[in-house]
Amino acid sequence: MKKIMPNIAGVFFAMFSLGIVALLMSYTWQALARIFPDNLIAQAMGMILFDVGALAWLGAFIYLSKSAMQYAFSFIGFVFGVLGTLGMVAVEVMLGGQELMTPPEWINSALVYGFVVAAAAHVILFYAYKIAAPEVNAEISLGIETANITEEAMKQAEEALLAQRGALGSAIAPRLINNVRRNLGLPIGGEVIDLPAQDVNDLTQATPVYIPPRKMSFTERLKAAARVLTNPQPAAPRVYAAQVDKPAAPAPAPQPEESEEAAAQPDPLP
């Protein structure tokens, strides 16, 4: 008997637990029917805030919580679920047709406002529970530190730019001045024009070209004389592209003259 009784007690306790849960859910269902008459979907969804919510928060408290804040939020959610369920049961008992007492006038308003408060509480606790997760908390802390470091870097960069404002302005000012002068069509000092490089012929190795001077005719001479007479200023000389005088042939070297005595002497014998 000692070995059987623990099993029997466990079975009875499980049946008792199921009975309690079924009883509470039935009264909550009937109370929700007063808020959402002829709307089974709304009644079923309303169960999440009371009986189902209490069981969900209890499971999260026992098996899913990983931080102290999650344990706290899940316990608060479990308490809200149980209190809401008991409140719905009390409302249904008072409005379910009993004749022992007269329900107060504010019971209907309390039923509606209680449902709204329970919905808001469970939503807030759900998001708080998710944020309190260790990995999410670590990501939030890292993001906050990154934002602080970025803000500090921006402040230091701003201070450095303020200190170097004069030097940077002096480096940019000539470029702006040149742009203004260029827009006004004024010459720009120190401007470098980038042109393609070309080969330059070595004039020392080039073969000179002889270009004979052009002879003027008699008529052209008369016209030139008339221009000189009418315009006393000297005319600018003409500039030719290339004019190289033909080099003159070298003169033969003078031969030494032989004296008469040397010529008269006979050649020596070999």
Secondary structure, DSSP 4 states (H G I P E B T S, - for coil): -TTHHHHHHHHHHHHHHHHHHHHHHHHHHHHHHHHSTT-HHHHHHHGGGTHHHHHHHHHIIIII--SHHHHHHHHHHHHHHHHHHHHHHHHHHHHTT--SSPPPTTHHHHHHHHHHHHHHHHHHHHHHHHHTSHHHHHHHHHHHHHHHHHHHHHHHHHHHHHHTHHHHHHHHHHHHHHHHHHHTT---TTPPP---------TTTSPP-B-PPPPP-HHHHHHHHHHHHH--SPPPPP--S--BPPPPPPPPPPPPPPPHHHHHSPPPP-
